[in-house]
Each structure stands twice: as structure tokens, then as C-alpha cells.
Amino acid sequence: MSVGIGVIGAGVMGADHARIISSQIQGAHFAAVSDADEGRAKAVAEKHGAERHLADGAALIASDDVDAVLIASPDETHAAFVLACLGAGKPVLCEKPLAPTAAEALTLVEAEAVSGKQLIRVGFMRRFDPPYAAMRETLRGGSLGRALMVHSAHRNVSAPDWFKPENSISNSAVHEFDILRWLLDEEIVAVEAFTSKGKRGVMPNDPLMLVCETASGVLADVEVFINAAYGYDVRAELVCEEGTMELARPLAGDIRLKGQQALPFPPDWRGRFADAYRLEVQSWVDALGSNDAPGASAWDGYVASAVAEAGVKSLRSGEREEVKLAQKPGLYS
């Protein structure tokens, strides 16, 4: 039986998810799409073969032909749509963040815990990226010994007009926080932000550096450079007692031309994490109805937001800030 998936949001992310569902996912079909701009929803529906398009996301969730929902709408709409999915008893994969604030995300965690069933997954797709998965398995294998430090970088070509220094943490570095927790299998207990003099003529404090401390004392530095100009580039190196491991960098090709060699970078995340997005959605579809579904849970979404809020607080205070978490419900044990 094919699962009918409805996509809320027909922007860059929603349109790409629609493409993936309609062309690469087994056991599911692209049933419907909604967007506040119904013309945009119609264009995505026609391009990728959805049966219906709507302007109202709540109506999509209530649709009989929609069995599961993927949310890729603006951040401020996520919490309400996720809550509606819980009310309808429908599984939902929500792009990060789960909610604009940690407090709102915790409300969703609590609502899901009351239901007794994990219906929420959060779109931290790096957990499905083959290079990151290889790094995690190598660390778990024990040949490198215990983890001591992690060095990472998250670089974009340029920031949109609305982007502020705080968004470098809440919108970009939040991916680093989640993957650090997943890679090391422990919590981040404190964050400290360090600002740079900034790139001339663009957003202040870009790039910036974050230093995270984990419960066991692992240190992880995260460079976030939103206006790096040259391409989309994600890096990570794991430093352990007996050796190190660097994240493999998928390449589009090796170009040799006019006496020079070039290794191109993708212009954005869709090229770099194409495999991760496909594997994430396929794993979600395969595990629908199971509390053991792979990927980030609602609790993971809440924690990532809480760490990001500590990072933003540190950016403003100039001090090391502790990460304070609520008690974890038994549903996520």
C-alpha cells in the first residue's frame, strides 16, 4: 500500500521534498501540497504530480488522502502544524526547527508524550549522511579510542537579506548541535560564542565561532561563516585518543582545465546532502507507525533549540552559558 504524503510549504525546501517523494521514495506517493501562496503550491503540484494543491496547511493535514505530513513551511508556522498533526494522529516529519523557541518545542514534546506514541520526526538530515554515519560507526568501533575534541565548520555562499548574526546559531549551527549529540551520544552542557571582526560590507560577526562542552568533557568548536562566497562547505574532524577522522567531502567532480585543477563546491545544501535527504525520507516512510523510527525525535528537536538559545545568549552576553534542559519524558528513553 502506498502512503499518501502531504507537503506543507512550496518554497525551496518544500519543492525539493516534493521532487524527492515523487521520484525517489518507495512505498509512498506525493498526495498534496499546500502553501500560503496557492499559485506556488499549484506549480509544485503540477511539476511533481500531486493530486491536489491547497492554500491551507490545516486543511491538508485533515485530508483523507494524506496519511503523513512533511512540514517545510516558514519556521514560525511549524509548532501549530505539528500540533495539528498530533491531533489528527498523523506522522509528521518537520524541517528544523521544530518550533521557533525551546519552550514551544517542549510543549510539542509534552503533547506527544501524553499521546504515548512518537509521531514526530525532525529534519536533521545529517544523521543520514553517509560520511557522518561512517564517522559515527568508526568512533563506536573503538579503534580511535575515546573522543577528545571535534572541529567543524558550516559555510554558506551568502546570507539572505533577513539574516541576522543570531540566525547563524539558531538557523545554521543548530545542525551542528544535533549532529554533535548524535555523533558523541551525549549532551552539550555549555556553549560560548566568540565573534570575529566580520567580513567587510556584510553581516557583522560573520564568521563567528562557538565552543561547545559535552557532559564528559569533549570540546567541540564550530565555525559558522554565512557569507563565505566560494560555495556551500560543511567540514568535521574527530580527534580521539589514538587517531583522528575527517569527514569525507562528496565532490561533484574533479575539473582539469587550462593548467589548473578545480574541485567544485555545491551552491547550497541540496547538492551536498542529496543522499541524506533521500535516505531520511525513505527511512521515515519505512518506519511509519513505529516508535523506533530512525532520525531525530521531538525531544532531539527541543534539545537542539535549547542549545541554540544558550548560544544566542552567549553571543549577547560574551560569557559561557549553560544549557538547561527539562526532564526527559519516558517516551523518549
Backbone torsions as a table, in degrees:
resi	resn	phi	psi	omega
1	MET	NA	132.2	-178.8
2	SER	-87.2	133.0	179.7
3	VAL	-83.2	128.8	176.9
4	GLY	-85.2	116.6	-178.6
5	ILE	-105.6	130.6	174.3
6	GLY	-104.9	135.5	-179.5
7	VAL	-109.3	124.7	176.1
8	ILE	-100.1	117.7	-177.0
9	GLY	108.8	122.2	-177.4
10	ALA	-119.9	28.0	175.1
11	GLY	-82.7	-153.4	-176.9
12	VAL	-58.9	-49.9	-177.8
13	MET	-68.7	-46.5	-178.4
14	GLY	-62.2	-42.0	179.4
15	ALA	-64.2	-37.5	179.9
16	ASP	-70.4	-38.9	175.5
17	HIS	-63.4	-39.3	177.7
18	ALA	-60.1	-43.0	178.2
19	ARG	-61.0	-45.6	-178.4
20	ILE	-63.3	-47.5	-178.6
21	ILE	-61.3	-43.3	-174.5
22	SER	-75.0	-20.5	-172.8
23	SER	-123.5	-15.2	-170.8
24	GLN	-130.1	-6.4	-173.3
25	ILE	-105.3	128.4	177.8
26	GLN	-88.0	141.9	175.4
27	GLY	81.7	11.5	-179.8
28	ALA	-147.7	160.5	174.6
29	HIS	-140.2	157.1	-178.6
30	PHE	-82.4	102.1	-171.4
31	ALA	-88.7	-40.9	-174.3
32	ALA	-160.1	159.4	177.0
33	VAL	-141.6	143.3	176.5
34	SER	-130.3	152.0	176.2
35	ASP	-160.8	146.5	177.6
36	ALA	-57.9	-30.2	172.6
37	ASP	-93.8	94.7	-173.4
38	GLU	-63.8	-27.1	176.5
39	GLY	-63.6	-38.2	177.4
40	ARG	-68.5	-40.1	177.1
41	ALA	-61.9	-41.8	179.6
42	LYS	-61.6	-42.2	-178.9
43	ALA	-63.3	-41.6	179.1
44	VAL	-68.3	-41.0	179.0
45	ALA	-60.9	-45.4	-178.3
46	GLU	-68.3	-38.2	-177.3
47	LYS	-69.4	-36.7	-172.9
48	HIS	-114.2	11.4	169.1
49	GLY	79.3	26.8	175.3
50	ALA	-70.9	147.4	-178.9
51	GLU	-73.9	-30.3	-177.0
52	ARG	-144.0	157.4	171.4
53	HIS	-134.0	145.3	-176.3
54	LEU	-139.2	162.7	173.0
55	ALA	-93.5	-20.8	-172.5
56	ASP	-105.4	114.9	179.1
57	GLY	-64.9	-36.0	179.3
58	ALA	-63.3	-37.7	178.0
59	ALA	-66.4	-37.0	176.5
60	LEU	-61.7	-45.3	-179.6
61	ILE	-60.2	-37.5	-177.8
62	ALA	-79.2	-10.0	-175.7
63	SER	-63.3	136.6	-180.0
64	ASP	-66.2	-28.1	-177.7
65	ASP	-86.2	0.4	177.3
66	VAL	-104.7	114.2	-179.1
67	ASP	-93.2	-27.5	-178.3
68	ALA	-148.9	154.5	-171.7
69	VAL	-125.4	136.7	173.5
70	LEU	-115.1	121.3	-176.0
71	ILE	-101.4	120.6	178.0
72	ALA	-136.4	33.0	180.0
73	SER	-88.8	176.7	178.9
74	PRO	-54.7	148.5	-173.1
75	ASP	-51.7	-41.3	-174.2
76	GLU	-68.9	-11.6	179.3
77	THR	-94.6	-11.9	-170.4
78	HIS	-59.2	-50.0	-173.1
79	ALA	-58.8	-45.4	-178.4
80	ALA	-64.5	-42.0	-180.0
81	PHE	-67.9	-40.7	178.2
82	VAL	-62.2	-43.5	179.2
83	LEU	-61.7	-38.4	177.6
84	ALA	-64.9	-37.5	176.6
85	CYS	-63.5	-41.5	177.0
86	LEU	-61.2	-43.4	179.8
87	GLY	-62.4	-33.0	179.8
88	ALA	-87.6	-5.0	-179.1
89	GLY	69.7	29.0	-176.9
90	LYS	-109.5	134.1	177.0
91	PRO	-60.2	144.8	-177.4
92	VAL	-139.0	134.0	171.2
93	LEU	-109.6	111.6	-174.8
94	CYS	-107.3	125.4	174.0
95	GLU	-59.7	151.6	178.7
96	LYS	-68.4	149.5	-5.1
97	PRO	-80.5	159.2	176.6
98	LEU	-60.5	-36.5	177.6
99	ALA	-154.8	160.1	-177.7
100	PRO	-63.1	-27.5	179.2
101	THR	-129.5	158.6	177.9
102	ALA	-63.3	-36.2	179.9
103	ALA	-62.3	-42.8	178.0
104	GLU	-67.1	-39.0	177.8
105	ALA	-63.4	-39.0	178.8
106	LEU	-64.0	-35.4	176.3
107	THR	-59.7	-39.5	177.8
108	LEU	-69.4	-39.3	175.7
109	VAL	-57.9	-46.8	-178.4
110	GLU	-65.5	-39.2	178.8
111	ALA	-65.7	-40.1	178.6
112	GLU	-67.9	-39.1	179.6
113	ALA	-61.6	-39.2	178.4
114	VAL	-64.0	-35.2	-179.7
115	SER	-69.0	-25.0	179.0
116	GLY	79.7	6.9	-177.9
117	LYS	-140.5	134.5	179.0
118	GLN	-81.2	103.6	177.6
119	LEU	-103.3	-14.5	-173.3
120	ILE	-100.2	132.2	167.1
121	ARG	-127.5	144.6	-177.4
122	VAL	-110.1	139.1	-171.5
123	GLY	-77.6	57.2	170.0
124	PHE	-88.8	82.7	-169.0
125	MET	-70.0	-17.4	-178.0
126	ARG	-60.9	-23.8	177.3
127	ARG	-61.7	-19.0	-179.2
128	PHE	-105.1	0.6	-179.6
129	ASP	-72.6	123.3	-176.7
130	PRO	-53.9	-42.6	177.8
131	PRO	-62.7	-41.1	177.2
132	TYR	-66.7	-40.2	178.9
133	ALA	-61.8	-38.9	178.4
134	ALA	-64.7	-39.5	178.5
135	MET	-63.7	-42.5	179.8
136	ARG	-65.1	-43.8	-179.9
137	GLU	-66.0	-36.8	177.5
138	THR	-64.3	-43.7	178.2
139	LEU	-62.4	-43.3	179.6
140	ARG	-67.0	-27.5	179.6
141	GLY	-67.6	-21.8	173.0
142	GLY	90.7	-7.1	-176.1
143	SER	-66.4	-26.5	-179.9
144	LEU	-89.4	-6.6	-174.9
145	GLY	79.3	-165.9	-178.5
146	ARG	-72.4	148.8	174.7
147	ALA	-72.1	137.9	178.2
148	LEU	-114.0	-42.8	-178.6
149	MET	-147.6	159.0	171.7
150	VAL	-134.2	131.1	174.4
151	HIS	-110.0	132.4	-179.8
152	SER	-146.3	158.7	178.2
153	ALA	-143.2	143.7	179.0
154	HIS	-132.3	108.0	-175.1
155	ARG	-123.1	133.8	176.1
156	ASN	-114.6	162.7	177.5
157	VAL	-65.3	-52.6	-178.8
158	SER	-159.2	161.7	-179.9
159	ALA	-96.4	146.8	173.0
160	PRO	-67.5	166.1	-175.0
161	ASP	-59.5	-33.2	-174.7
162	TRP	-81.9	-7.2	-172.7
163	PHE	-70.3	135.6	176.9
164	LYS	-121.6	162.8	179.3
165	PRO	-51.9	-36.0	179.5
166	GLU	-63.0	-32.1	179.6
167	ASN	-67.7	-23.2	175.4
168	SER	-60.0	-28.9	179.4
169	ILE	-92.1	-52.1	-173.2
170	SER	-74.7	-25.6	-175.6
171	ASN	-106.3	-29.7	-177.0
172	SER	-109.6	-56.9	-177.1
173	ALA	-64.7	-17.2	178.8
174	VAL	-58.4	-31.4	174.9
175	HIS	-63.6	-39.9	179.9
176	GLU	-65.6	-39.4	179.8
177	PHE	-62.1	-45.1	-179.0
178	ASP	-65.9	-43.7	-176.0
179	ILE	-70.5	-30.0	175.2
180	LEU	-63.9	-45.4	178.8
181	ARG	-61.6	-42.2	-178.2
182	TRP	-70.3	-41.9	-178.8
183	LEU	-65.8	-45.2	-174.3
184	LEU	-92.5	-14.3	-179.4
185	ASP	58.1	45.0	175.0
186	GLU	-157.8	166.5	-174.6
187	GLU	-86.5	152.2	170.2
188	ILE	-86.6	125.9	-174.7
189	VAL	-104.2	-17.4	-179.4
190	ALA	-157.6	153.3	179.4
191	VAL	-137.4	140.9	172.1
192	GLU	-133.2	131.0	-178.0
193	ALA	-102.6	137.4	177.3
194	PHE	-123.1	129.9	-177.3
195	THR	-97.1	152.0	176.7
196	SER	-104.0	174.8	177.2
197	LYS	-71.5	-14.7	174.1
198	GLY	87.0	150.8	177.2
199	LYS	-74.9	134.9	-175.5
200	ARG	-61.3	132.5	173.5
201	GLY	81.8	3.8	179.8
202	VAL	-128.2	-161.4	-175.8
203	MET	-56.3	133.8	177.9
204	PRO	-65.4	156.1	178.0
205	ASN	59.0	31.8	177.7
206	ASP	-123.6	114.6	8.7
207	PRO	-80.2	166.6	171.5
208	LEU	-130.8	163.0	-177.5
209	MET	-123.7	136.1	175.7
210	LEU	-118.6	136.0	174.4
211	VAL	-115.4	119.2	-179.3
212	CYS	-105.0	142.4	174.4
213	GLU	-115.4	134.1	178.5
214	THR	-99.0	171.6	-176.3
215	ALA	-59.3	-32.5	-178.5
216	SER	-92.1	-2.1	178.2
217	GLY	100.4	7.7	174.2
218	VAL	-69.1	136.0	175.7
219	LEU	-103.1	137.9	179.3
220	ALA	-134.3	120.4	175.7
221	ASP	-99.4	139.7	-177.4
222	VAL	-127.8	114.4	172.0
223	GLU	-90.6	129.5	175.4
224	VAL	-120.3	116.6	-177.0
225	PHE	-127.9	99.4	-171.7
226	ILE	-81.1	-23.9	-179.3
227	ASN	-117.0	50.0	-176.4
228	ALA	-72.8	-18.3	171.7
229	ALA	77.1	-42.2	-169.4
230	TYR	-80.3	-19.8	-178.8
231	GLY	158.8	177.6	176.4
232	TYR	-89.0	122.5	-170.1
233	ASP	-142.9	118.5	177.9
234	VAL	-117.9	128.0	-176.2
235	ARG	-130.4	152.7	174.5
236	ALA	-157.9	138.5	174.1
237	GLU	-132.9	128.7	179.1
238	LEU	-98.9	123.5	-179.0
239	VAL	-109.6	120.0	-175.3
240	CYS	-123.7	179.4	-176.8
241	GLU	-62.6	-37.1	-173.3
242	GLU	-110.8	-2.3	-178.8
243	GLY	171.4	-173.1	-179.5
244	THR	-131.7	164.3	174.7
245	MET	-143.5	128.4	179.3
246	GLU	-104.8	141.3	178.9
247	LEU	-61.2	127.9	175.2
248	ALA	-65.4	143.2	-177.5
249	ARG	-109.9	104.7	178.2
250	PRO	-59.0	135.3	-177.3
251	LEU	-118.7	142.3	178.0
252	ALA	-74.9	-22.6	-179.1
253	GLY	167.7	168.9	178.7
254	ASP	-119.2	104.4	-173.5
255	ILE	-97.4	128.2	174.4
256	ARG	-118.9	117.1	-173.6
257	LEU	-154.6	130.2	175.1
258	LYS	54.1	45.9	175.4
259	GLY	77.8	10.3	-179.3
260	GLN	-130.4	155.9	176.8
261	GLN	-116.1	134.7	-179.5
262	ALA	-132.3	139.0	175.0
263	LEU	-115.1	96.7	-171.4
264	PRO	-64.9	146.6	172.2
265	PHE	-103.1	146.1	175.8
266	PRO	-68.5	154.3	-179.7
267	PRO	-75.2	-22.1	178.4
268	ASP	-155.4	-174.3	-173.0
269	TRP	-65.7	-24.8	-175.1
270	ARG	-64.5	-37.9	177.6
271	GLY	-72.0	-44.9	-177.2
272	ARG	-66.1	-39.7	-173.4
273	PHE	-112.3	29.6	-179.7
274	ALA	-57.7	-46.1	179.2
275	ASP	-64.0	-40.1	-177.7
276	ALA	-62.9	-44.0	179.2
277	TYR	-62.8	-44.0	179.9
278	ARG	-63.3	-46.5	-179.6
279	LEU	-65.7	-36.1	178.7
280	GLU	-62.6	-50.7	-177.5
281	VAL	-67.0	-39.6	179.1
282	GLN	-64.6	-41.5	178.5
283	SER	-64.7	-38.5	177.7
284	TRP	-63.1	-47.0	179.8
285	VAL	-62.9	-43.7	-178.0
286	ASP	-62.1	-30.1	-173.5
287	ALA	-106.2	12.0	-179.6
288	LEU	-55.1	132.9	-179.8
289	GLY	91.8	-0.8	-178.1
290	SER	-112.4	139.3	174.8
291	ASN	-75.0	-9.5	-177.9
292	ASP	-101.0	20.0	-179.5
293	ALA	-60.3	138.4	179.0
294	PRO	-70.8	167.3	178.9
295	GLY	101.0	-177.9	-175.5
296	ALA	-81.5	132.7	179.4
297	SER	-86.6	176.3	174.5
298	ALA	-60.1	-37.9	177.4
299	TRP	-61.5	-43.2	178.0
300	ASP	-61.4	-38.5	177.6
301	GLY	-63.9	-41.4	177.2
302	TYR	-62.9	-46.0	-177.6
303	VAL	-63.4	-43.0	179.4
304	ALA	-58.8	-40.8	178.4
305	SER	-67.4	-37.4	178.8
306	ALA	-65.9	-40.2	177.3
307	VAL	-65.8	-41.9	179.4
308	ALA	-62.0	-40.0	178.9
309	GLU	-64.8	-36.2	175.4
310	ALA	-65.3	-37.7	178.2
311	GLY	-65.4	-43.1	178.1
312	VAL	-64.9	-39.2	177.6
313	LYS	-61.9	-41.2	178.3
314	SER	-66.7	-37.4	177.6
315	LEU	-58.4	-37.0	-178.1
316	ARG	-83.0	-35.4	-175.7
317	SER	-89.5	-24.4	-174.6
318	GLY	75.3	12.6	-177.2
319	GLU	-118.6	161.4	171.6
320	ARG	-68.3	131.9	-178.6
321	GLU	-121.2	132.6	178.9
322	GLU	-79.1	149.4	176.9
323	VAL	-94.1	120.5	-178.9
324	LYS	-108.6	122.2	-177.1
325	LEU	-114.9	149.3	172.8
326	ALA	-72.6	171.8	176.8
327	GLN	-71.0	135.7	-177.3
328	LYS	-77.7	123.2	178.7
329	PRO	-64.4	152.0	-177.8
330	GLY	-62.8	-23.0	-179.9
331	LEU	-57.6	-28.9	-174.6
332	TYR	-100.4	10.7	-178.7
333	SER	-73.0	NA	NA
